[in-house]
Amino acid sequence: MAKKETRFEVVLKEGSDFRDDGIRMILLDKETGVQYLCWKCGYGGGITPLLDSEGKAVVANGGFGMLPQYDDTQM
């Protein structure tokens, strides 16, 4: 069976569920190139688009390239 394509990709992940500051991730929308900050701690969390100094959404070139690719084998 082929692996299902997902629209969002984790390009950066840091933090821990075991610490009070939670987990922070940068998500990339592969269709639009827009990047989002996602934060999770305990039962709470939030998501917001990353904005530049002019208040416009940060868009990766061609959908990729602004942040390094996340490698979950390092965790």
C-alpha positions in Angstrom: 0.0 0.0 0.0 1.4 3.4 -0.9 2.1 5.9 1.8 -0.5 8.7 2.0 0.7 12.1 1.1 0.2 14.8 3.8 -0.3 18.5 3.2 1.8 19.6 6.2 5.4 18.6 6.9 7.4 19.2 10.2 10.6 21.0 9.2 11.8 21.8 12.8 11.0 20.3 16.1 12.4 21.2 19.5 11.5 20.8 23.2 10.0 17.9 25.2 6.7 16.8 26.6 8.5 16.2 29.8 9.5 19.8 30.4 7.2 22.8 31.2 8.1 24.7 28.0 6.5 21.9 25.8 7.2 21.2 22.1 7.6 23.8 19.4 7.4 22.9 15.7 7.6 24.7 12.4 5.1 23.2 10.0 5.3 23.7 6.2 2.1 23.8 4.1 3.4 22.0 1.0 0.6 23.4 -1.2 1.1 27.1 -0.3 4.6 27.2 1.1 3.3 29.1 4.2 5.1 28.2 7.4 3.4 27.9 10.8 4.6 27.9 14.4 2.9 25.1 16.4 3.3 24.9 20.2 2.0 22.1 22.4 2.3 21.8 26.2 0.2 19.4 28.3 -3.4 19.7 27.2 -3.0 23.1 25.6 -1.3 24.5 22.5 -1.7 26.8 19.5 -0.8 27.4 15.9 -0.1 30.7 14.0 1.5 31.6 10.7 5.1 32.9 10.9 5.2 36.6 9.9 8.0 38.7 8.5 8.8 42.3 9.7 6.0 43.7 7.5 3.4 41.4 8.9 3.2 39.2 5.8 3.2 35.4 6.0 6.6 33.7 5.6 6.5 31.7 2.4 9.2 29.2 1.6 10.7 29.3 -2.0 8.9 26.7 -4.0 7.3 25.3 -0.8 10.6 24.3 0.7 14.0 25.9 1.5 13.6 28.5 4.3 14.2 26.0 7.1 16.2 22.7 7.2 14.4 19.5 6.7 13.4 17.9 10.0 14.9 14.5 10.7 13.0 12.6 13.3 15.7 9.9 13.6 17.8 12.4 15.7 15.3 12.3 18.6 
